[in-house]
């Protein structure tokens, strides 16, 4: 399985190289380091969340509420700082805590009560969007305007450049990728995540607390949404309740394109990281190089997701058919 993942990750690298060639030929500005690195600010939140949603999908679940949690984290920061008078970093901690609680609630119903993940996270998406809007109404600032005027120390979170070149968001993404890779591939927790996805009943019989593992994956996914919300709020300088509303499709597409099976049991953090870069470059390159309206970017993403899922289904069915024929011949002999 590892060799297959390595081949797939190599293929993803080829796609990234092809994007550079195609977009660069269409518009040389795409290859300018200053412009290319500036795109990191727009796509890094999706990249970060995709890493942690990978854990959820390896267990056989799905998390479509993370976009609403980005907005919840953002507006929590603004209201707690401006209207409640908390230190900006304490407000960030509240945002992370609230998101973790939301993830734990969803994880509890999915892991312990055994409600379908799609139903719970879809409901959570609407619920937490409503909660975010309710929190924004506590502010003296109109919700459509957003809360701004944050301290410079907070804004520097997205302005800092290592060696004057590498954006801090890219450093955070690389760090989280490394941490999550070690967690998933080198620890008992990671092995348990895979086992739950392969066969939850067998994992439970082997002594694994499968309910707890599932709950923890949703908590981690929710915390990643809060981290993304903090970074994005720092970048745009405004706290709003709807800033993550369009994130769900690119996140799920990144995870699936990265090699994670929607049925669970198989996935790769490195694959997701590379796939999220592909999606990010696509979202940046299509408007810049081919004048595609940003409102229509979900169309190619949706098509890409459909192609991946259908392609895998066809390949899986062909494999099962060949295996069935092989076993039938062995039985007849």
For each residue, the residues with C-beta under 8 A, 3 or more apart:
1: 4 5 266
2: 5 6
3: 6 7
4: 1 7 8
5: 1 2 8 9 259 268 270 271
6: 2 3 9 10
7: 3 4 10 11
8: 4 5 11 12 259 268 271
9: 5 6 12 13 259 268 270 271 274
10: 6 7 13 14
11: 7 8 14 15
12: 8 9 15 16 257 258 271 274 275 278
13: 9 10 16 17 274
14: 10 11 17 18
15: 11 12 18 19 278
16: 12 13 19 20 274 277 278 281
17: 13 14 20 21
18: 14 15 21 22
19: 15 16 22 23 278 281 282 285
20: 16 17 23 24 30 31 281
21: 17 18 24 25
22: 18 19 25 26 285 289
23: 19 20 26 27 30 31 281 285 288 289
24: 20 21 27 28 30 31
25: 21 22
26: 22 23 30 285 289 290
27: 23 24 30 288 289
28: 24 31 32
29: 32 35 288
30: 20 23 24 26 27 35 36 285 288 289
31: 20 23 24 28 36
32: 28 29 35 36
33: 36 37 165
34: 37 38
35: 29 30 32 38 39 288
36: 30 31 32 33 39
37: 33 34 40 165 166 167 170
38: 34 35 41
39: 35 36 42 43 280 281 284
40: 37 43 44 167 169 170
41: 38 44 158 167 169 235
42: 39 280 283 284
43: 39 40 46 47 276 279 280 281 283 284
44: 40 41 47 48 167 169 170 172 173 228 231 280
45: 48 49 70 228 229 231 232 244 247
46: 43 49 50 228 247 250 251 254 276 279 280
47: 43 44 50 51 173 254 273 276 277 280
48: 44 45 51 52 172 173 176 224 227 228 231
49: 45 46 52 53 66 70 221 224 225 228 247 251
50: 46 47 53 54 250 251 254 255 258 272 273 275 276
51: 47 48 54 176 177 180 224 269 272 273 276
52: 48 49 55 56 180 217 220 221 223 224
53: 49 50 56 57 63 66 221 224 251 252 255
54: 50 51 57 58 180 184 255 258 260 267 268 269 272
55: 52 58 59 180 184 193 217 220 221 267
56: 52 53 59 61 62 63 117 217 218 221
57: 53 54 60 61 62 63 255 256 260 261 262 264 267
58: 54 55 184 193 194 196 197 217 260 264 265 266 267
59: 55 56 193 196 197 200 213 214 217 264
60: 57 117 196 197 200 263 264 265
61: 56 57 110 117 214 217 218 264
62: 56 57 117 118 121 252 262
63: 53 56 57 66 106 117 121 218 221
64: 67 118 121 122 125 248 252
65: 68 69 102 106 121 122 124 125 128 222
66: 49 53 63 69 70 221 222 224 225 244 247 248 251
67: 64 70 71 125 225 244 245 246 247 248 251
68: 65 71 72 124 125 126 127 128 129 132 244 245
69: 65 66 72 73 99 102 103 128 222 225 226 229 244
70: 45 49 66 67 73 74 225 226 228 229 232 243 244 247
71: 67 68 74 75 128 129 132 229 240 241 242 243 244 245
72: 68 69 75 76 95 98 99 102 128 129 131 132 135 229 241
73: 69 70 76 77 95 96 98 99 225 226 228 229 230 233
74: 70 71 77 78 95 132 229 230 232 233 239 240 241 243 244
75: 71 72 78 79 132 135 136 139 147 239 240 241
76: 72 73 79 80 91 94 95 98 132 135
77: 73 74 80 81 88 91 92 94 95 229 230 233 239
78: 74 75 81 82 91 136 139 141 146 147 233 238 239 240
79: 75 76 82 83 84 135 136 138 139 147 239
80: 76 77 83 84 86 90 91 94 95
81: 77 78 84 85 86 87 88 91 147 150
82: 78 79 139 140 141 147 149
83: 79 80 138 139 140
84: 79 80 81 91
85: 81
86: 80 81 90 91 94
87: 81 90 91
88: 77 81 91 92 150 151 153 154
89: 92 93 154
90: 80 86 87 93 94
91: 76 77 78 80 81 84 86 87 88 94 95
92: 77 88 89 95 96 230
93: 89 90 96 97
94: 76 77 80 86 90 91 97 98
95: 72 73 74 76 77 80 91 92 98 99 226 229 230
96: 73 92 93 99 100 223 226 227 230
97: 93 94 100 101
98: 72 73 76 94 95 101 102 226
99: 69 72 73 95 96 102 103 222 223 225 226 229
100: 96 97 103 104 219 222 223 226
101: 97 98 104 105
102: 65 69 72 98 99 105 106 124 128 222
103: 69 99 100 106 107 218 219 220 221 222 223
104: 100 101 107 108 215 218 219 222
105: 101 102 108 109 124
106: 63 65 102 103 109 110 120 121 124 218 222
107: 103 104 110 111 214 215 216 217 218 219
108: 104 105 111 112 113 215
109: 105 106 112 113 115 120
110: 61 106 107 113 114 115 116 117 120 214 215 218
111: 107 108 114 210 211 212 213 214 215 218
112: 108 109 211 215
113: 108 109 110
114: 110 111
115: 109 110 119 120
116: 110 119 120
117: 56 60 61 62 63 110 120 121
118: 62 64 121 122
119: 115 116 122 123
120: 106 109 110 115 116 117 123 124
121: 62 63 64 65 106 117 118 124 125
122: 64 65 118 119 125 126
123: 119 120 126 127
124: 65 68 102 105 106 120 121 127 128
125: 64 65 67 68 121 122 128 129 248
126: 68 122 123 129 130
127: 68 123 124 130 131
128: 65 68 69 71 72 102 124 125 131 132
129: 68 71 72 125 126 132 133 241 242 245
130: 126 127 133 134
131: 72 127 128 134 135
132: 68 71 72 74 75 76 128 129 135 136 241 242
133: 129 130 136 137 143 241
134: 130 131 137 138
135: 72 75 76 79 131 132 138 139 241
136: 75 78 79 132 133 139 143 240 241
137: 133 134 143
138: 79 83 134 135
139: 75 78 79 82 83 135 136 143 147
140: 82 83
141: 78 82 145 146 147
142: 145
143: 133 136 137 139 146 240 241
144:
145: 141 142
146: 78 141 143 238 239 240
147: 75 78 79 81 82 139 141 238 239 240
148: 237 238 239
149: 82
150: 81 88 154 155 233 234 237 239
151: 88 154 155
152: 155 156
153: 88 156
154: 88 89 150 151 157 234
155: 150 151 152 158 159 234 237
156: 152 153 159 160 234
157: 154 160 168 230 231 234
158: 41 155 167 168 169 231 234 235
159: 155 156 168
160: 156 157 167 168
161: 164 165 166 167 168
162: 165 166 167 168 171
163: 166
164: 161
165: 33 37 161 162
166: 37 161 162 163 170 171
167: 37 40 41 44 158 160 161 162 170 171
168: 157 158 159 160 161 162 171 172
169: 40 41 44 158 172 173 231 235
170: 37 40 44 166 167 173 174
171: 162 166 167 168 174 175
172: 44 48 168 169 175 176 227 231
173: 44 47 48 169 170 176 177 273
174: 170 171 177 178
175: 171 172 178 179
176: 48 51 172 173 179 180 224 227
177: 51 173 174 180 181 269 270 273
178: 174 175 181 182
179: 175 176 182 183
180: 51 52 54 55 176 177 183 184 269
181: 177 178 184 185 186 269 270
182: 178 179 185 186 187
183: 179 180 186 187 189 190
184: 54 55 58 180 181 187 190 193 194 267 269
185: 181 182 190 269
186: 181 182 183 190
187: 182 183 184 190 191
188: 191 192
189: 183 192 193 213 216
190: 183 184 185 186 187 193 194
191: 187 188 194 195
192: 188 189 195 196 203 208 213
193: 55 58 59 184 189 190 196 197 213 217
194: 58 184 190 191 197 198 265 266 267
195: 191 192 198 199 202 203 206 208
196: 58 59 60 192 193 200 203 208 210 213 214 264
197: 58 59 60 193 194 200 261 263 264 265 266 267
198: 194 195 202 203 264 265
199: 195 202 203 265
200: 59 60 196 197 203 204 210
201: 204 205
202: 195 198 199 205 206
203: 192 195 196 198 199 200 206 208 210
204: 200 201 208 210
205: 201 202
206: 195 202 203
207:
208: 192 195 196 203 204 213
209: 212 213
210: 111 196 200 203 204 213 214
211: 111 112 214 215
212: 111 209 215 216
213: 59 111 189 192 193 196 208 209 210 216 217
214: 59 61 107 110 111 196 210 211 217 218
215: 104 107 108 110 111 112 211 212 218 219
216: 107 189 212 213 219 220
217: 52 55 56 58 59 61 107 193 213 214 220 221
218: 56 61 63 103 104 106 107 110 111 214 215 221 222
219: 100 103 104 107 215 216 222 223
220: 52 55 103 216 217 223 224
221: 49 52 53 55 56 63 66 103 217 218 224 225
222: 65 66 69 99 100 102 103 104 106 218 219 225 226
223: 52 96 99 100 103 219 220 226 227
224: 48 49 51 52 53 66 176 220 221 227 228
225: 49 66 67 69 70 73 99 221 222 228 229 244
226: 69 70 73 95 96 98 99 100 222 223 229 230
227: 48 96 172 176 223 224 230 231
228: 44 45 46 48 49 70 73 224 225 231 232 244
229: 45 69 70 71 72 73 74 77 95 99 225 226 232 233 243 244
230: 73 74 77 92 95 96 157 226 227 233 234
231: 44 45 48 157 158 169 172 227 228 234 235
232: 45 70 74 228 229 235 236 243 244
233: 73 74 77 78 150 229 230 236 237 238 239 243
234: 150 154 155 156 157 158 230 231 237
235: 41 158 169 231 232
236: 232 233 243
237: 148 150 155 233 234
238: 78 146 147 148 233
239: 74 75 77 78 79 146 147 148 150 233
240: 71 74 75 78 136 143 146 147 243
241: 71 72 74 75 129 132 133 135 136 143
242: 71 129 132 245
243: 70 71 74 229 232 233 236 240
244: 45 66 67 68 69 70 71 74 225 228 229 232 247
245: 67 68 71 129 242
246: 67 249 250 298
247: 45 46 49 66 67 70 244 250 251
248: 64 66 67 125 251 252
249: 246 252 253 298 301 302 305
250: 46 50 246 247 253 254 276 279 283 301
251: 46 49 50 53 66 67 247 248 254 255
252: 53 62 64 248 249 255 256 305
253: 249 250 256 257 275 279 301 304 305 308
254: 46 47 50 250 251 257 258 272 275 276 278 279
255: 50 53 54 57 251 252 258 260 267 272 275
256: 57 252 253 260 262 275 305 308 309
257: 12 253 254 271 275 278 279 304 305 308
258: 12 50 54 254 255 267 268 270 271 272 273 274 275 276
259: 5 8 9 266 267 268 271 272 275
260: 54 57 58 255 256 266 267 268 271 272
261: 57 197 264 265 266 267 312
262: 57 62 256 309
263: 60 197
264: 57 58 59 60 61 196 197 198 261
265: 58 60 194 197 198 199 261
266: 1 58 194 197 259 260 261
267: 54 55 57 58 184 194 197 255 258 259 260 261 271 272
268: 5 8 9 54 258 259 260 271 272
269: 51 54 177 180 181 184 185 272 273
270: 5 9 177 181 258 273 274
271: 5 8 9 12 257 258 259 260 267 268 274 275
272: 50 51 54 254 255 258 259 260 267 268 269 275 276
273: 47 50 51 173 177 258 269 270 276 277
274: 9 12 13 16 258 270 271 277 278
275: 12 50 253 254 255 256 257 258 259 271 272 278 279
276: 43 46 47 50 51 250 254 258 272 273 279 280
277: 16 47 273 274 280 281
278: 12 15 16 19 254 257 274 275 281 282
279: 43 46 250 253 254 257 275 276 282 283 301
280: 39 42 43 44 46 47 276 277 283 284
281: 16 19 20 23 39 43 277 278 284 285
282: 19 278 279 285 286 297 300 301
283: 42 43 250 279 280 286 287 294 297 301
284: 39 42 43 280 281 287 288
285: 19 22 23 26 30 281 282 288 289 290
286: 282 283 289 290 292 297 300
287: 283 284 290 291 292 293 294 297
288: 23 27 29 30 35 284 285
289: 22 23 26 27 30 285 286
290: 26 285 286 287
291: 287
292: 286 287 296 297
293: 287 296
294: 283 287 297
295:
296: 292 293 299
297: 282 283 286 287 292 294 300 301
298: 246 249 301 302
299: 296 302 303
300: 282 286 297 303 304
301: 249 250 253 279 282 283 297 298 304 305
302: 249 298 299 305 306
303: 299 300 306 307
304: 253 257 300 301 307 308
305: 249 252 253 256 257 301 302 308 309
306: 302 303 309 310
307: 303 304 310 311
308: 253 256 257 304 305 311 312
309: 256 262 305 306 312 313
310: 306 307 313 314
311: 307 308 314 315
312: 261 308 309 315 316
313: 309 310 316 317
314: 310 311 317 318
315: 311 312 318 319
316: 312 313 319 320
317: 313 314 320 321
318: 314 315 321 322
319: 315 316 322 323
320: 316 317 323 324
321: 317 318 324 325
322: 318 319 325 326
323: 319 320 326 327
324: 320 321 327 328
325: 321 322 328 329
326: 322 323 329 330
327: 323 324 330 331
328: 324 325 331 332
329: 325 326 332 333
330: 326 327 333
331: 327 328
332: 328 329
333: 329 330
